[in-house]
């Protein structure tokens, strides 16, 4: 593409609002917390990561999310809802859209899937230390942004696929509002990309903050081009409002390079 064509493409008007939602509590979240508390090495998940369902609490969270979304005036509702294909995210999106009464079809995009852990999948921190001590050392040396477990992805790998998602939002045409239902690491990395955070800034955020299940994060840019502005982050008031438990299932907070 010639330079003038690239400049023209960058200036195209795109989406004006972006809602990012973490899936509701999953059976995997519950199993991981129980395994850590028990000092176990392996998380007893009931299925492969892509097929892990919402817990009962997660389903209630998705319904409460939908009731909150129902209050959005029709002219400000997202006209596209796109979910990670992983069951916990897709179930959250479908339950929320139904509860909101929105006449929109939920689509899936594999670029929104959770980070792949490779050989570390299903292992607790204790399990990794026992079975792959060299990987613990390598992760501590590289830090979370650049550490890639064998067969898995680094956070930087995930950021690359999110950049392509955002590029498509720039070519939708002005006025579009989009809701993406995904995972905690994905939302952190959307912030990294959208706000141009440094490695230290995104890792500081990851070490101090966990993205709550069924929480809302909102970005806007009224002109449909240029930088996005963070309007709200990690909001879960809609859960307490409807008497639903707020759950916090954080990842490993040891994220900085040594």
C-alpha positions as CSV (number, residue, x, y, z in Angstrom):
1,X,0.0,0.0,0.0
2,X,1.4,3.4,-1.0
3,X,2.0,6.0,1.7
4,X,-0.9,8.2,0.6
5,X,-3.2,5.2,0.6
6,X,-2.1,4.3,4.1
7,X,-2.7,7.8,5.3
8,X,-6.2,7.8,3.8
9,X,-7.0,4.4,5.5
10,X,-5.9,5.6,8.9
11,X,-8.2,8.6,8.6
12,X,-11.3,6.6,7.8
13,X,-14.1,7.0,10.3
14,X,-14.9,4.1,12.4
15,X,-16.7,3.1,15.7
16,X,-17.5,5.8,18.2
17,X,-17.9,3.6,21.3
18,X,-16.4,0.4,22.5
19,X,-17.8,-1.7,25.5
20,X,-15.5,-4.4,26.8
21,X,-17.0,-7.0,29.1
22,X,-15.3,-9.8,31.0
23,X,-17.2,-13.0,31.1
24,X,-19.1,-14.0,34.2
25,X,-17.6,-16.3,36.8
26,X,-16.8,-19.7,35.2
27,X,-16.5,-23.2,36.5
28,X,-12.8,-22.8,35.7
29,X,-12.5,-19.7,37.9
30,X,-14.0,-21.6,40.8
31,X,-11.8,-24.6,40.2
32,X,-8.6,-22.5,40.0
33,X,-9.4,-20.7,43.2
34,X,-10.1,-24.0,45.0
35,X,-6.9,-25.5,43.7
36,X,-4.8,-22.6,44.9
37,X,-6.4,-22.6,48.3
38,X,-5.8,-26.4,48.7
39,X,-2.2,-26.1,47.6
40,X,-2.9,-28.4,44.6
41,X,-0.7,-28.6,41.6
42,X,-3.4,-29.2,39.0
43,X,-6.7,-27.4,38.5
44,X,-9.6,-29.8,38.2
45,X,-11.3,-28.1,35.3
46,X,-14.3,-30.1,33.8
47,X,-13.3,-29.5,30.2
48,X,-10.7,-28.0,27.9
49,X,-10.4,-24.2,28.3
50,X,-12.6,-23.4,25.3
51,X,-15.5,-25.4,26.7
52,X,-15.6,-24.4,30.3
53,X,-19.1,-23.1,31.2
54,X,-20.3,-20.3,33.4
55,X,-20.9,-21.2,37.1
56,X,-24.3,-20.6,38.6
57,X,-23.1,-17.3,39.9
58,X,-21.7,-16.5,36.5
59,X,-25.1,-17.0,34.9
60,X,-26.7,-14.7,37.4
61,X,-24.0,-12.1,36.7
62,X,-24.7,-12.2,33.0
63,X,-28.4,-11.7,33.6
64,X,-27.7,-8.7,35.9
65,X,-25.4,-7.3,33.2
66,X,-28.2,-7.7,30.6
67,X,-30.6,-5.8,32.9
68,X,-28.1,-3.0,33.1
69,X,-27.6,-2.9,29.4
70,X,-31.4,-2.7,28.9
71,X,-31.3,0.8,30.3
72,X,-29.2,2.1,27.5
73,X,-31.3,4.3,25.2
74,X,-31.9,2.6,21.8
75,X,-29.9,5.2,19.9
76,X,-26.9,4.5,22.0
77,X,-27.0,0.7,22.0
78,X,-24.2,-1.3,20.4
79,X,-25.2,-2.4,16.9
80,X,-22.6,-5.2,17.0
81,X,-21.9,-7.7,19.8
82,X,-18.9,-9.9,19.3
83,X,-17.7,-12.5,21.7
84,X,-14.7,-14.7,22.3
85,X,-15.8,-18.2,21.0
86,X,-14.9,-19.7,24.4
87,X,-18.1,-21.0,26.1
88,X,-17.9,-18.8,29.2
89,X,-17.7,-15.6,27.1
90,X,-20.3,-16.6,24.5
91,X,-22.7,-17.7,27.3
92,X,-22.2,-14.3,29.0
93,X,-22.9,-12.5,25.7
94,X,-26.0,-14.5,24.8
95,X,-27.6,-14.3,28.3
96,X,-26.9,-10.6,28.6
97,X,-28.3,-9.7,25.1
98,X,-31.4,-11.8,25.8
99,X,-31.9,-10.1,29.2
100,X,-31.4,-6.7,27.6
101,X,-34.0,-7.5,24.9
102,X,-31.6,-6.4,22.2
103,X,-32.5,-7.6,18.6
104,X,-28.8,-8.2,17.8
105,X,-27.1,-11.5,16.9
106,X,-24.0,-12.4,18.9
107,X,-21.1,-13.1,16.6
108,X,-17.8,-14.8,17.6
109,X,-14.2,-13.9,16.8
110,X,-11.3,-16.2,17.8
111,X,-9.0,-13.2,18.1
112,X,-10.8,-12.4,21.4
113,X,-10.1,-15.8,23.0
114,X,-8.2,-16.0,26.2
115,X,-4.4,-16.3,26.2
116,X,-3.2,-19.8,25.5
117,X,-1.0,-21.3,28.2
118,X,0.6,-24.2,26.4
119,X,2.3,-26.7,28.7
120,X,1.3,-24.7,31.7
121,X,-2.4,-25.2,31.0
122,X,-4.4,-26.4,34.1
123,X,-1.4,-25.9,36.5
124,X,-1.4,-23.7,39.5
125,X,1.6,-21.6,40.4
126,X,2.6,-24.4,42.7
127,X,2.2,-26.9,39.9
128,X,4.4,-24.9,37.6
129,X,7.1,-24.5,40.3
130,X,7.1,-28.3,40.9
131,X,7.0,-29.5,37.3
132,X,8.6,-26.7,35.3
133,X,11.0,-24.7,37.6
134,X,13.0,-23.6,34.6
135,X,9.8,-21.9,33.2
136,X,9.3,-20.0,36.5
137,X,12.8,-18.7,36.2
138,X,12.4,-17.7,32.5
139,X,9.1,-16.0,33.3
140,X,10.6,-14.0,36.1
141,X,13.4,-13.0,33.9
142,X,11.3,-11.9,30.9
143,X,8.2,-10.6,32.7
144,X,4.6,-11.3,31.8
145,X,4.4,-9.2,28.6
146,X,7.1,-11.1,26.8
147,X,7.1,-14.5,28.4
148,X,5.7,-17.2,26.1
149,X,5.3,-20.7,27.7
150,X,6.1,-23.5,25.3
151,X,3.1,-24.1,23.1
152,X,1.4,-21.0,24.4
153,X,1.3,-17.2,24.0
154,X,2.8,-14.2,25.5
155,X,0.8,-11.1,26.3
156,X,2.5,-9.4,23.4
157,X,1.2,-12.2,21.1
158,X,-2.4,-11.5,22.3
159,X,-1.8,-7.7,21.8
160,X,-1.0,-8.4,18.1
161,X,-4.3,-10.1,17.5
162,X,-6.2,-7.3,19.3
163,X,-4.5,-4.7,17.1
164,X,-6.1,-6.4,14.0
165,X,-9.5,-6.3,15.7
166,X,-9.1,-2.6,16.4
167,X,-8.1,-2.0,12.8
168,X,-11.4,-3.4,11.7
169,X,-13.3,-1.0,14.0
170,X,-11.6,1.8,12.2
171,X,-13.3,0.8,8.9
172,X,-16.9,0.2,10.1
173,X,-18.1,3.7,9.2
174,X,-18.8,6.5,11.7
175,X,-21.5,6.0,14.3
176,X,-21.1,2.4,15.1
177,X,-21.0,1.2,18.7
178,X,-19.5,-2.2,19.5
179,X,-19.6,-4.5,22.5
180,X,-16.9,-7.1,22.9
181,X,-17.2,-10.0,25.4
182,X,-13.9,-11.5,26.3
183,X,-11.4,-12.3,29.1
184,X,-9.4,-10.5,31.8
185,X,-6.0,-10.6,30.1
186,X,-7.6,-9.5,26.9
187,X,-9.2,-6.4,28.5
188,X,-5.9,-5.5,30.1
189,X,-4.2,-5.7,26.7
190,X,-6.9,-3.7,25.1
191,X,-6.0,-1.0,27.6
192,X,-2.3,-1.5,26.7
193,X,-3.0,-1.0,23.0
194,X,-5.8,1.7,23.1
195,X,-4.0,3.9,25.6
196,X,-0.5,3.3,24.4
197,X,0.7,2.1,27.8
198,X,4.3,1.2,28.4
199,X,5.3,-2.3,29.5
200,X,5.8,-1.0,33.1
201,X,2.4,0.7,33.1
202,X,0.4,-2.3,31.9
203,X,2.3,-4.6,34.3
204,X,1.7,-2.2,37.2
205,X,-2.0,-2.2,36.3
206,X,-2.1,-6.0,36.1
207,X,-0.3,-6.4,39.5
208,X,-2.6,-4.0,41.3
209,X,-6.0,-4.6,39.6
210,X,-8.0,-7.6,38.7
211,X,-10.8,-7.4,36.1
212,X,-14.0,-8.4,37.8
213,X,-16.3,-11.0,36.3
214,X,-19.1,-9.4,34.2
215,X,-17.6,-5.9,34.6
216,X,-17.9,-3.1,32.1
217,X,-15.1,-1.1,30.6
218,X,-16.1,1.7,28.2
219,X,-14.1,3.7,25.6
220,X,-15.4,6.6,23.4
221,X,-14.2,8.7,20.5
222,X,-17.1,10.9,19.2
223,X,-15.5,11.7,15.9
224,X,-15.0,8.0,15.0
225,X,-11.3,8.4,14.5
226,X,-8.2,9.2,16.4
227,X,-7.4,8.1,19.9
228,X,-9.9,6.4,22.2
229,X,-10.8,7.9,25.6
230,X,-11.3,5.6,28.6
231,X,-14.7,6.6,30.2
232,X,-14.9,3.8,32.8
233,X,-13.0,0.8,33.8
234,X,-14.0,-2.4,35.6
235,X,-17.4,-1.3,36.7
236,X,-19.5,-3.9,38.4
237,X,-22.1,-1.8,40.3
238,X,-24.9,-3.5,38.2
239,X,-24.1,-6.7,40.0
240,X,-24.5,-5.4,43.6
241,X,-27.6,-3.4,42.4
242,X,-29.3,-6.7,41.5
243,X,-28.1,-8.5,44.6
244,X,-25.6,-10.7,42.6
245,X,-22.2,-11.6,44.1
246,X,-19.2,-9.7,42.7
247,X,-16.4,-12.2,42.1
248,X,-12.7,-11.5,41.7
249,X,-10.6,-14.2,40.1
250,X,-7.2,-12.7,39.4
251,X,-4.3,-14.2,37.7
252,X,-0.7,-14.4,39.0
253,X,0.2,-10.9,40.2
254,X,4.0,-11.6,39.9
255,X,4.2,-10.0,36.5
256,X,7.3,-7.7,36.3
257,X,10.6,-8.8,34.9
258,X,13.2,-9.5,37.5
